[in-house]
């Protein structure tokens, strides 16, 4: 006996399934593509530095929410394009509209799916990602404290930390002592140093979540390219601080680890002191604006999915990647303006949403009113360029 859901017709379930199937596949593929860069570094920790596979999988789990937050909007766009493209190519959309089902009605299940993904993406932005970023920092600190081989390996030029190349002749896993240390420090291009020390040790700093390399009985050979000068300094004790999460290129942006209430408190306190925290304000605005792109991409995908695609699914995939790259570029422009205080954070982070809202509503209105050219697809301008190039080459 089936349970009938009022207002949820067969066509709603059918359209929702057509969108959800490619959406689920696209989430996996797009997330895997983003994770691959980090995966190579993590596998290097397993193979060369003795870190267990379980610890690496734990780190990967903490990195995933940040990637999923980005892949959800793109997967929605691609899922709608694939679903509506399949129904359109099989003339199902033509049959539905011939039976009096308008495009506005067909958009209802799509927007319901997008609303669910929007809620999930918002949960990631407000709760899961700050929690994961905070735990990632703690995990990396714990890993660097308990397994010194994860960051350094003896008789190897280690470049795990950006700007530093560390060579250790001998090291102990029991007391973190080092012998025969040589470090090339190029973090500041204006003042590059080479540090040589007889002994050293690794000191964890729980408060700063960093590791201090304390060196004994050595010398610093410095070079200043701008002044064409060099200098040599001897020392009895020298401290060099490195961040364990820098080995994975994890952002040190504190606002990304804050909850919604903590962000509000930080922004309010900074404003009261007359020193606005632009990074925190940008993070706060992005928590609202980035998930909202899911709704806009879904609406945009409906009208574009009705268009024919001479290149099939590959063309639709290229169109979705191009649109997402355009959105991402606008988002980066907004972040730069907001973090530099050139524009209000909410206004700056809303730039891509405003642009795509105008595009989505315009395309959807023209498609629903049959005012657009239904014979040409979104990728036709690319094929036009290819054909024009082929004609010019043949003419030459």
C-alpha positions in Angstrom: 0.0 0.0 0.0 1.6 3.3 -1.1 1.6 6.4 1.0 0.4 9.3 -1.1 2.1 12.6 -0.4 -0.3 15.5 -1.0 1.0 18.0 -3.6 3.9 15.7 -4.6 2.8 14.3 -8.0 4.4 11.5 -10.0 6.0 14.1 -12.3 7.7 15.7 -9.3 9.2 12.4 -8.2 10.3 11.7 -11.8 12.0 15.0 -12.3 13.6 14.9 -8.9 15.1 11.4 -9.7 16.4 12.6 -13.0 18.3 15.4 -11.3 19.4 13.6 -8.1 21.1 10.7 -10.0 23.7 12.8 -11.9 24.0 15.1 -8.9 25.1 12.3 -6.6 27.7 11.1 -9.2 28.9 14.6 -9.8 29.5 15.3 -6.1 31.8 12.2 -5.9 33.7 13.1 -9.1 34.1 16.8 -8.4 35.1 16.2 -4.8 37.7 13.6 -5.8 39.1 16.0 -8.4 39.6 18.7 -5.6 41.0 16.2 -3.1 43.6 14.7 -5.4 46.1 17.5 -4.8 46.0 17.0 -1.0 45.8 13.2 -1.5 49.3 13.1 -3.0 50.8 14.9 -0.1 49.0 12.7 2.4 50.1 9.5 0.6 53.7 10.8 0.8 53.3 11.0 4.6 52.2 7.3 4.6 55.0 6.0 2.3 57.9 8.2 3.3 57.2 9.4 6.9 55.6 6.4 8.6 52.2 8.0 9.3 49.5 5.3 9.5 46.8 5.1 6.9 44.1 5.6 9.6 45.6 8.9 10.7 45.8 10.0 7.1 42.1 9.1 6.5 41.2 11.1 9.7 43.0 14.2 8.2 41.2 13.6 4.9 37.9 13.6 6.7 38.6 17.0 8.3 39.5 18.4 4.9 36.4 17.1 3.1 33.8 19.6 4.4 35.6 22.6 2.8 35.7 20.8 -0.6 32.1 19.6 -0.4 30.9 23.2 0.3 32.3 24.1 -3.1 31.2 21.1 -5.0 27.5 21.1 -4.0 26.6 24.2 -6.1 28.5 22.9 -9.1 27.1 19.4 -8.8 23.6 20.9 -8.7 24.2 22.8 -11.9 25.6 19.8 -13.6 22.9 17.5 -12.3 20.1 19.8 -13.6 21.9 20.2 -16.9 22.3 16.4 -17.3 18.8 15.6 -16.2 16.9 18.2 -18.2 19.2 17.7 -21.1 18.3 13.9 -21.2 14.6 14.6 -20.9 14.8 17.4 -23.6 16.7 15.2 -26.0 14.2 12.4 -25.6 11.3 14.9 -26.3 9.9 14.4 -22.8 10.0 18.1 -22.0 8.1 18.8 -25.3 5.5 16.2 -24.4 5.1 17.6 -20.9 4.6 21.1 -22.1 2.2 20.0 -24.9 0.1 18.5 -22.1 -0.2 21.8 -20.4 2.7 21.4 -17.9 4.5 24.7 -17.8 8.2 25.2 -17.2 7.3 26.9 -14.0 5.6 23.7 -12.8 8.5 21.6 -13.9 10.9 23.8 -12.0 9.2 23.1 -8.6 10.8 19.7 -7.9 14.2 21.0 -9.1 14.0 23.9 -6.7 12.9 21.6 -3.9 16.0 19.5 -4.5 18.1 22.7 -4.6 16.5 23.9 -1.4 17.6 20.6 0.3 21.1 20.9 -1.0 21.1 24.6 0.1 20.2 23.6 3.7 23.0 20.9 3.7 25.5 23.4 2.3 24.5 26.0 4.9 25.0 23.4 7.6 28.5 22.7 6.3 29.3 26.5 6.2 28.0 27.3 9.7 28.8 24.2 11.7 30.7 21.4 10.1 33.5 23.3 8.4 34.5 25.4 11.4 34.5 22.2 13.5 36.5 20.3 10.9 39.1 23.1 10.5 39.6 23.4 14.3 40.0 19.6 14.6 42.3 19.5 11.6 44.7 22.0 13.3 44.6 20.0 16.5 45.2 16.7 14.7 48.2 18.0 12.7 49.6 19.4 15.9 49.1 16.1 17.7 50.7 14.3 14.7 53.7 16.5 14.6 54.1 16.1 18.4 53.9 12.3 18.5 55.5 11.5 15.2 58.5 13.7 14.4 59.2 11.6 11.3 56.0 13.0 9.8 57.7 16.4 9.5 61.3 15.5 9.3 63.4 12.5 8.1 67.1 12.1 8.8 69.7 12.3 6.0 67.0 13.7 3.7 66.5 17.3 2.4 63.0 17.8 3.8 60.9 20.5 2.1 57.7 19.8 3.9 57.5 23.4 5.2 57.1 26.2 2.6 60.2 28.3 2.4 62.3 25.9 4.4 64.6 23.0 3.5 65.7 21.1 6.6 68.5 18.5 6.7 69.1 16.4 9.8 72.0 13.9 10.1 70.6 12.0 13.0 67.4 12.3 15.0 65.8 10.5 18.0 62.2 9.3 18.1 62.3 9.2 21.9 63.4 12.7 23.0 63.1 14.7 19.7 66.8 15.5 19.7 68.6 16.4 16.5 72.2 16.2 15.4 73.9 17.8 12.5 71.2 20.2 11.4 71.3 22.4 8.3 68.4 24.7 7.3 67.8 26.8 4.3 65.4 29.6 5.2 64.0 31.4 2.1 60.6 32.5 3.6 61.7 36.1 3.3 63.2 36.7 -0.2 64.9 39.9 1.0 66.8 38.0 3.7 67.7 34.5 2.9 69.6 32.5 5.5 71.4 29.2 5.8 71.6 27.9 9.4 74.0 25.2 10.6 73.9 23.8 14.1 75.6 20.9 15.9 72.6 20.0 18.0 68.9 20.7 18.2 65.6 19.6 19.5 61.9 19.9 18.6 59.7 21.7 21.1 55.9 21.7 20.7 54.0 24.9 21.4 50.4 23.9 22.4 49.1 27.4 22.5 50.3 28.4 19.0 49.8 24.9 17.6 53.4 25.1 16.2 56.7 23.4 16.5 59.9 25.2 17.5 63.2 24.0 16.3 65.7 25.0 19.1 69.2 24.9 17.7 72.5 24.9 19.7 76.1 25.9 18.8 75.8 27.0 15.3 76.0 29.8 12.7 73.7 31.8 10.5 74.9 32.6 7.0 72.7 35.4 5.6 72.3 37.0 2.2 70.6 40.2 1.3 70.1 40.3 -2.5 68.7 43.8 -2.5 71.9 45.2 -0.9 74.3 42.6 -2.4 75.5 41.9 1.1 76.2 38.9 3.3 76.6 38.3 7.0 77.6 35.6 9.4 76.3 35.3 13.0 77.3 32.7 15.6 74.8 31.6 18.3 74.6 29.4 21.3 70.8 29.0 21.1 68.5 29.8 18.2 64.7 29.2 17.9 63.0 28.6 14.6 59.2 28.3 14.6 57.4 26.2 12.0 53.7 25.5 11.6 52.8 21.8 11.2 49.7 22.5 9.1 51.8 24.4 6.5 53.0 21.0 5.3 49.5 20.5 3.9 49.0 24.1 2.8 46.1 24.4 5.3 44.9 28.0 5.7 45.8 29.6 9.0 42.7 31.9 8.7 41.2 31.8 12.2 37.7 33.0 11.1 37.4 29.8 9.1 37.5 27.9 12.5 35.0 30.1 14.3 31.3 29.2 14.8 28.6 31.7 13.9 28.3 33.1 17.4 32.1 33.4 17.8 32.3 35.2 14.5 29.6 37.7 15.5 31.4 38.4 18.8 34.7 38.9 17.1 33.3 41.2 14.5 31.4 43.2 17.2 34.5 43.5 19.4 36.7 44.6 16.5 34.2 47.2 15.4 34.0 48.6 19.0 37.7 49.0 19.1 37.7 50.9 15.8 39.7 48.2 14.0 37.4 46.1 11.9 38.3 42.5 11.3 37.8 42.3 7.6 38.7 38.6 7.4 36.0 37.7 9.9 33.4 39.9 8.2 34.3 38.3 4.8 33.9 34.8 6.3 30.6 35.7 7.9 29.2 37.1 4.6 30.4 34.0 2.6 28.5 31.7 5.0 25.3 33.2 3.6 26.2 34.0 0.0 28.1 30.9 -1.2 25.4 28.3 -0.3 22.7 30.5 -1.9 24.5 29.9 -5.2 22.9 26.4 -5.1 19.5 27.9 -5.8 20.8 30.1 -8.6 22.7 27.3 -10.3 19.6 25.1 -10.2 17.4 27.8 -11.9 20.1 28.5 -14.5 20.5 24.8 -15.2 16.8 24.4 -16.1 16.9 26.9 -18.9 20.3 25.8 -20.2 19.3 22.1 -20.0 16.5 22.7 -22.5 19.0 23.8 -25.1 20.4 21.3 -27.5 24.0 20.3 -27.1 25.9 19.2 -30.2 28.7 17.8 -28.0 26.4 15.8 -25.8 27.1 15.5 -22.1 30.7 16.6 -22.5 29.5 20.0 -23.8 27.2 20.4 -20.9 30.0 19.5 -18.5 32.2 22.1 -20.1 29.4 24.8 -19.9 28.9 24.0 -16.2 32.7 24.2 -15.5 32.9 27.5 -17.3 30.0 29.0 -15.4 31.4 27.8 -12.0 34.8 29.2 -12.9 33.1 32.5 -13.7 31.3 32.4 -10.4 34.5 31.5 -8.5 36.4 34.3 -10.1 33.8 36.8 -9.1 33.8 35.4 -5.6 37.6 35.8 -5.4 37.2 39.4 -6.6 34.7 40.0 -3.9 36.9 38.4 -1.2 39.8 40.7 -2.2 37.7 43.8 -2.0 36.2 42.8 1.3 39.4 41.7 3.0 41.1 44.9 2.0 38.3 47.0 3.2 37.6 48.5 -0.2 33.9 47.4 -0.1 31.5 46.3 2.5 31.8 42.5 3.1 28.2 41.8 2.4 28.1 43.8 -0.8 31.4 42.4 -2.0 30.5 38.8 -1.4 27.1 39.3 -3.0 28.6 40.3 -6.3 28.6 36.8 -7.9 25.1 36.1 -6.5 23.7 39.3 -8.0 25.3 38.6 -11.4 24.1 35.0 -11.5 20.6 35.9 -10.2 20.2 38.3 -13.1 21.4 35.6 -15.6 19.2 32.9 -14.0 16.0 34.8 -14.0 16.5 36.3 -17.5 17.3 32.9 -19.1 14.5 31.1 -17.2 11.9 33.8 -18.1 12.9 33.6 -21.8 12.8 29.8 -21.8 9.4 29.7 -20.0 7.9 32.3 -22.4 9.4 30.6 -25.5 11.2 33.8 -26.3 14.6 32.3 -26.7 16.1 30.5 -29.7 15.4 26.9 -28.7 17.4 25.6 -31.6 20.7 26.9 -30.2 22.4 25.7 -27.1 24.7 27.4 -24.6 27.8 25.8 -26.2 27.0 26.8 -29.7 29.2 29.8 -29.6 32.1 27.5 -29.1 31.2 25.4 -32.1 30.7 28.5 -34.1 34.3 29.5 -33.3 35.6 26.1 -34.2 33.7 26.1 -37.5 34.9 29.6 -38.3 38.5 28.5 -37.6 38.1 25.5 -39.8 36.7 27.6 -42.7 39.5 30.2 -42.3 42.2 27.4 -42.3 40.7 25.8 -45.4 40.5 29.1 -47.2 44.2 29.7 -46.4 
